[in-house]
Amino acid sequence: MSTATDSPTQPAPDPSGALTAALRRHLNGPFGAVREHCRALDPATFGALPAPLPMEEHRARVASQMADLASQPYAAHGFPEHQGGTARYGEAVAAFEMLGHSDLSLFVKAGVQWGLFGGAVSLLGTSRHDDLLPRIISGELQGCFAMTETGHGSDVQNLLTTATFDPASDELVVHSPGPAARKDYIGNAARDGRLAAVFAQLVVDGESRGVHCVLVPIRDESGTPARGVTIEDCGPKLGLGGVDNGRLLFDHVRVPRTNLLGRYGDIGEDGTYASPIDNPGRRFFTMLGTLVRGRISVAGGAGAAARSALAVTTRYAVGRRQFAAPGSDVETTVLDYRTYQRRLLPRIATAYALQLAQHELVSAMDDVLAGRATSEHDQRLLETRAAGIKVLTTRHATDTIQECRELCGGAGYLWANRLAALKADTDIFTTFEGDNTVLLQLVAKSLLADYQATFGDLDTAGIVRFGARLVGGTVIERSSARGIIQRLVDAAPGREEDVTFGIRGTQLRLLREREEHLVEGLARRLRRATAPGADAFAVFNASQDHLVDAATAHVERMLAETFAASVEACADESARGVLARVCDLYALSTIERHKAWYLEHDRLSPARAKALTALVNDVCTELRPHATTLVEAFGIPEGLLTTEMSGTA
């Protein structure tokens, strides 16, 4: 196999389009019919923003699109039937993901209305709130999700806003005790929201019951702020100009006691507080866990945006020519340069891995929300996977869109070529719905002990106990119990001198070994905190980089195993062959990225590490003729890919 592209004018490997169609069917996943329906929606209504608009015009455009979107069936799919929905949760998330190919302001605005606000009412409320859901689904009742405060973002458990029960009036008094308690960056608050799902410390009989969610009207029907509510506009942002982010302050705002979303903690008519979950910490994390769909949706949108950038850039790369080889009058297509392939093709492979993992995640979510998977273990596993995939997908989007911008040169900086908007609009994805570093710590904590017994206790002392309990090997929740994966690993050569990187089992074994080593090492470090006189926080703080590395290794291994299983399940022979090489590229490039670790830990010799790099080059060369096919299989509507670069060749 050659290590350089043999010809800059290779013919398209899929003249009939059959391979593209087969790959697209496979990438469509379990909700393919939904994706195809969304692809057929009017691009004039749901398309990307053709040119930058002033902030107010952009907001008005997105508000109009929201009304059109409400006429589609997919908002209702995200809610149970007794609340006016159709309980087709996976289809709702799949449709929502498709908005990530269009104007991401619409994606975020829809997520706030139906995912966060609607999800809070649906999943945290009781039967007394069910009558609100049909109006939320139709868009008649616009709302916002007021959790983040100026002084508290990730540390939700210590929010400052209070909701104090007044038994004399049977009301809750919602109050912001100071500037740090201001609800900040709240989507839908500055312009369109009428009702806010406000997270606050619930105080009953002078005792704090922890963070709960209360519905607070913030505007009347004319748009005038409600009494005691101060609304500020966050103003222009780096991106997402069509989303009306605002700030909320509450000055002793009174709402009925029944506005408490009390599924996990409620105040009865007699004024007493009761909860089905006695432990306050476990209650808090159970409430947050019900909102996991937001993280899953953010990952889906980020993945869609990255695929859009990859499709635009690949089209550019197969047509753009620069510099002729010596003795030739024909300039070389830029995708035929090794450096260009190296920067683009592994990212396409990663996009495939992430989309296939997203399918598994959405299916697991659908099982949990539909009641087919009911154990606490199922819920905790879903939360951990959602956190990990959200991190890797949003980071992939941020890095990939930047790389695509550079790969397209100055053309990538022009609005008309879509990359500028994609870059600006997705930058926030790494920190909303959970800061990525914090989420990786959550993933790592879940690796250190049994979910059911200890997942809810996430303080430093609890983490130390996790590490202390981890003896005699690593407790790792496998992403897949598929026998084929274990057989592939078991069949791979075990000795370093026998390593053959082209064997799938070897690739998976190397990724597993890194994860297991990192988790076991982390457990040993955390055990030091149990020594007499040890500073538990100092030990934990000193281990945070290790914590993040272990979590990342876990998710990378999980993605590779999911991809490998998906290859085995592919029914079309030609598609399976190409998928196998894309899977190789994902796994090999991931191992190569951590080559220093494998060398430091004597898992690879310098000679084998060099062979690994050579093989990644070879696979890039092999996949180069398929580059257009691979991105066409993403199935992005043509109207969302039209750019000034399309006619470069």
Secondary structure, 3 states (H helix, E strand, C coil): CCCCCCCCCCCCCCCCCHHHHHHHHHHHHHHHHHHHHHHCCCHHHHCCCCCCCCHHHHHHHHHHHHHHHHCCCHHHHCCCHHHCCCCCHHHHHHHHHHHHHCCHHHHHHHHHHHHHHHHHHHHHCCHHHHHHHHHHHHCCCCEEEECCECCCCCCHHHCCCEEEEECCCCEEEEECCCHHHCEEEECCCCCCCCEEEEEEEEEECCEEEEEEEEEEECECCCCCECCCEEEEECCCCCCCCCCCCEEEEECCEEEEHHHECCCCCEECCCCCEECCCCCHHHHHHHHHHCCCHHHHHHHHHHHHHHHHHHHHHHHHHHHCEEEECCCCCCEEEHHHCHHHHHHHHHHHHHHHHHHHHHHHHHHHHHHHHCCCCCCHHHHHHHHHHHHHHHHHHHHHHHHHHHHHHHHCHHHHHCHHHCHHHHHHHHHHHHCCCCCHHHHHHHHHHHHCCCHHHHCCCCCHHHHHHHHHHCCCCCCCCCCCCCHHHHHHHHHCCCCHHHCCCCCHHHHHHHHHHHHHHHHHHHHHHHHHHHCCCCCHHHHHHHCHHHHHHHHHHHHHHHHHHHHHHHHHHCCCHHHHHHHHHHHHHHHHHHHHHCHHHHHHCCCCCHHHHHHHHHHHHHHHHHHHHHHHHHHHCCCCCHHHCCCHHHHCC
